[in-house]
């Protein structure tokens, strides 16, 4: 009896719990809190091995074997209006992934355009050269680009950025406008070429001026 009575006492709340689960309002499970997704996902710079092999072959073909061993090719999804960028000091070329929308021919042209910057500076050594000067044009021809333009005419989105930093060469009075300030000691390339064989000369250091009216 004691055992039976004890069983009945325990059975009542068990039955009540069963009926509550069957007919009562179901309790929602507590959702696991998710980490907030950042509004801006950082773009990933991706190396491109097939283009790297081609770049090395092109550079070896013009006698720049040492540069060919150091060169790197990357896709940079942060790029907007720029088709490609060259970093001679790092032997690095970065390309805009949107070039894929314009076909392989445009990728090849942009690759050679930027490689020409690396090649021109590699040949010049420590001598300062103009970004799109005679050395670059010669490098373009050696890499198979004839009459290459300084800029592309692809329909890439362009962003207007105010150029608030203005400078003037004290010798030739040439003026330039920049988005970012010049590094210390930047000089007029043209005057350095004419008067000092392309080597840096403090006489032609750019001077900061007020924004022209």
Secondary structure, DSSP 8 states (H G I E B T S, - for coil): -HHHHHHHHHHHHHHHHHHHHHHS--------------SS----EEE-HHHHHHHHHHHHHTT-HHHHHH-EEEEETT-SS-SEEEEGGGTEEEE-GGGGGG-HHHHHHHHHHHHHHHHHHHHHTTS---TTSHHHHHHHHHTT-SS--SS-------------EEEEETTT--EEEESS---TT-B-HHHHHHHHTTS--GGGBEEEE----
